[in-house]
Amino acid sequence: MWVDETLTSLEPNLVVFESAAVATAMGGKTNIETMKKLIGLNEHLEEICYQRVELREANVRQVRAFFLGGAAQKREQAKAATIEKCKSYGWNVENDDEADACALLAYQISCLRPDLAQQFTPMFYGATGKISQEW
């Protein structure tokens, strides 16, 4: 599996992933079969990473609250806002999947390194015009 190969070749010390969404939180748009697959993929990732690398997860609400300032938005609005925010940081994202991954990474960095969390806020980012690369 590509995850196992990637862990072996890159030897990261951290893997982050988005929790499988609860079907009710998806407004009934996710059926039980999809939920089973998502949860199964999460479990498989945990199995692969067990005792090899630190594994951290976050749900969509946590990431959006952090990255977009906590304002509740509809899915499409949040996706567009995430892309826009990534581009404001100079991150060359091409779609909402890439933007979501960047937002998840920024969230996890802020959890692991609270001293770096401020750089993702408009007030401090505006002062420096860049994101630190020390993480």
N, C-alpha and C positions, 0 to 999 in steps of 0.2 A: 504494500500500500504506500502511496506517495507520502503520507505523514511520517511513516517509519523511515523511509528513505531520506526525507528532508531532515529529520532529527539526527540521523546518522551522519549525513554529509555536512550539515551546517553547525551541529552541536550547540544549539541555543540553550540558554539557561532558563528561558521563560516562554511559555505558549499561552496565548490568551484567546478566548473564544466567546461568542455570543450564546447565551442560554437559549434553549429551545423555548419558543414563546408558548404560553398557555393558550389553548384553543379559544377560550372565551375572550382573551385579550386581543385576539385577532378578529374580533367582530364576527365570528362564525365563518370566516373565510378559509380556515384551515380544517381539513377533515381529519378524522382519527387516523387514517392510514399515513398521512403526511406527518402527523404528530409522532407516530410510532417510529418513523424513519428518522426524524430529527432527534428524538430522544436516544434512539439507537446509535446514531452518529456521535452524539455527545458522550455516550457511555464508551463507545469504541475509542474515542480520542483519550478519555481518561485512562483506559486500559493501556494504550500505547505509551502514554506519558508517565504512567505510574513508576515511581522510583528512578526516573531518568531525568525529568525536568519539572520545574515548578509549573503548575497549571492553574490559571486563573480564569474565572468567567464573570460575565456581567450581563444583566438583561438590558433590553432596549430602553426601558424607561430610565434606568440609571445613567446610561451613556448619553441619551438625549438631554436629560436634566442637566448633566454636567456640561456637555458640549454646546448645547443650544440655550443654556441659561434657564432651564427649568420650565419654559413656557410649553404648555400642552398644545400640540399641533396635530392635525390630521397627518396620516402617513405620507401622502404625496408632498405636503408642505414641509414636513420634517426632512424628507429626502432631499428636496431642493435646497433647503436651508443648510443642510449638512454639506452638500457639494459646494455651496457658495462660501461657507466658512472655511472649508479646506483650501479653496482657491485663494481666500484672503490671506492664508498663512503661506502661500506660495507652493502648496502641495499640488502637483499636477495629476489630479484625479480625473478619470475619464467617464466614470459612471457612479451611480449611487452605492454599488457594492464596494468599490474602492474607497469612497468617502466614508461609508460606515466602518470599514476596517480601520481607517485613520482615526476616526472618532473613538473607536474602541481602544486603540493604542494610546491615544491621548488620555482617555479616562484611566486606563490602567497605570500609566506613568504617574498620573496625579495621585493615585492610591499608594503606589510604591514609593514615590518621591514627592511628598507634599510640598517640599521646598521648590519644586519645579511647576507645581500646579498653577501658580499665578500667571505664568507666561501664556496660558490659554485663555485668559480673560482679556476683553478688549482694552481695558485701561492699561495693563502692563504690556500687552503685545504692541499696542500703539506707540508706547514709549521706546521700545527697542526696534520694532519693525522686523523682528525675526524670532524664530523659535530656537531655543538652545539645542545644541547637538550633544550635550554631555551625557545624555541618557543613552 
